[in-house]
Amino acid sequence: MPIPRITGIASALVLTIGLAAGCGSGDAESGAGAGDTRVFAADNGQITIPVAPKRVVATGYAVPALLEADAPLVGISSWQRGLPMMTAEDRAKYDELNKVAGESAAETNYEAIAQAEPDLIVIGVPKPVLADIDLKRLEAVAPVVAIGPSLPSAWRDLSRKQADAAGALATFDANRDAYQAKTKELATKYASVLPGLKLAHLGAYGEVANGNFQREFNGSWGTNIAQDLGADYYGQVKVKGGGSKDVSEYPSIEELPAAFAEADAITYSVAADGSVPKPVQYVLDSPLWKELPAVKAGKVFALRYTEAATYRSAMTTADAIDRAFAPLLAP
């Protein structure tokens, strides 16, 4: 899910909105009349939206965020890659809701959205991809708020703004507080071993055909939740390209020794079921990998659920990281 993958899945990156300066945030539901409105600053302008929406359509990353926040959803896009991280309750709600869009912006069903009769539409794609959506057609149905993704670790702020737009901050903040309590506890658990390690991360989106691999630094998809437990991924990208290209890069396989030589420990992304993605297996099979100091020392850890972008799903990720790092505490 790294943002560099926008060429392949960016159209599906449907997030939401920015909170306008000076707008109220926590009490959208309290004392709001049926016709009360407020203004949000979004990628598509200053948008007047209901203070307390009653019928919300959400797509992309807004789907899991608003499911978790108990927003009044009446239609959502498909969000297949998030299913392994959903709770049974959220999955049940996901399955029941009318799907008004597919995994990409090109699969937006404008007629289905209109039939859902929303009073707010929450979308979000990178600005270049926003052109793939007929905003005027959607705006004829209901107010539309949109914001493009930025750094992967920014899901914390973006998901809160999504919940705020939908008038659903109470449940959102409870989920956030539970996550923060869990990661604080885990950070304490690993305080004697984790902060002292120089970590490196092998991401799942290298391109085998091009002979490269993905290295993720602090703030990327594969690293940002581990950071909340005290992990620190050394180094930075050589040339920042914006978005996730500020926190991940794609060196050639020949550069593997130089990239990971200083690492005391290496983490790598695996699928939700624990299987190893082809781009990762490509690196694990390389003779160069086997010669890395961290690999020889047995300090290599597979991380599941590295695509979490909501607090409740990040709880699942934090649990998986805890299990992966358990050997660090062995006597």
Rosetta blueprint (number, residue, H / E / L):
1 M L
2 P L
3 I H
4 P H
5 R H
6 I H
7 T H
8 G H
9 I H
10 A H
11 S H
12 A H
13 L L
14 V L
15 L L
16 T L
17 I L
18 G L
19 L L
20 A L
21 A L
22 G L
23 C L
24 G L
25 S L
26 G L
27 D L
28 A L
29 E L
30 S L
31 G L
32 A L
33 G L
34 A L
35 G L
36 D L
37 T E
38 R E
39 V E
40 F E
41 A E
42 A E
43 D L
44 N L
45 G E
46 Q E
47 I E
48 T E
49 I E
50 P E
51 V L
52 A L
53 P L
54 K L
55 R L
56 V E
57 V E
58 A E
59 T L
60 G L
61 Y L
62 A H
63 V H
64 P H
65 A H
66 L H
67 L H
68 E H
69 A L
70 D L
71 A L
72 P L
73 L E
74 V E
75 G E
76 I E
77 S E
78 S L
79 W L
80 Q H
81 R H
82 G H
83 L H
84 P H
85 M H
86 M L
87 T L
88 A H
89 E H
90 D H
91 R H
92 A H
93 K H
94 Y H
95 D H
96 E H
97 L L
98 N L
99 K E
100 V E
101 A E
102 G L
103 E L
104 S L
105 A H
106 A H
107 E H
108 T E
109 N L
110 Y H
111 E H
112 A H
113 I H
114 A H
115 Q H
116 A L
117 E L
118 P L
119 D L
120 L E
121 I E
122 V E
123 I E
124 G L
125 V L
126 P L
127 K H
128 P H
129 V H
130 L H
131 A L
132 D L
133 I L
134 D L
135 L H
136 K H
137 R H
138 L H
139 E H
140 A L
141 V L
142 A L
143 P L
144 V E
145 V E
146 A E
147 I L
148 G L
149 P L
150 S L
151 L L
152 P H
153 S H
154 A H
155 W H
156 R H
157 D H
158 L H
159 S H
160 R H
161 K H
162 Q H
163 A H
164 D H
165 A H
166 A L
167 G L
168 A L
169 L H
170 A H
171 T H
172 F H
173 D H
174 A H
175 N H
176 R H
177 D H
178 A H
179 Y H
180 Q H
181 A H
182 K H
183 T H
184 K H
185 E H
186 L H
187 A H
188 T H
189 K H
190 Y L
191 A L
192 S L
193 V L
194 L L
195 P L
196 G L
197 L L
198 K L
199 L E
200 A E
201 H E
202 L E
203 G E
204 A L
205 Y L
206 G L
207 E L
208 V H
209 A H
210 N H
211 G L
212 N E
213 F L
214 Q E
215 R E
216 E E
217 F L
218 N L
219 G L
220 S L
221 W L
222 G L
223 T L
224 N H
225 I H
226 A H
227 Q H
228 D L
229 L L
230 G L
231 A L
232 D L
233 Y E
234 Y L
235 G L
236 Q L
237 V L
238 K L
239 V L
240 K L
241 G L
242 G L
243 G H
244 S H
245 K H
246 D H
247 V L
248 S E
249 E E
250 Y L
251 P L
252 S E
253 I H
254 E H
255 E H
256 L H
257 P H
258 A H
259 A H
260 F H
261 A L
262 E L
263 A L
264 D L
265 A E
266 I E
267 T E
268 Y E
269 S E
270 V L
271 A L
272 A L
273 D L
274 G L
275 S L
276 V L
277 P L
278 K H
279 P H
280 V H
281 Q H
282 Y H
283 V H
284 L H
285 D L
286 S L
287 P H
288 L H
289 W H
290 K H
291 E L
292 L L
293 P H
294 A H
295 V H
296 K H
297 A L
298 G L
299 K L
300 V E
301 F E
302 A E
303 L E
304 R L
305 Y L
306 T L
307 E L
308 A L
309 A L
310 T L
311 Y H
312 R H
313 S H
314 A H
315 M H
316 T H
317 T H
318 A H
319 D H
320 A H
321 I H
322 D H
323 R H
324 A H
325 F H
326 A H
327 P H
328 L H
329 L H
330 A L
331 P L
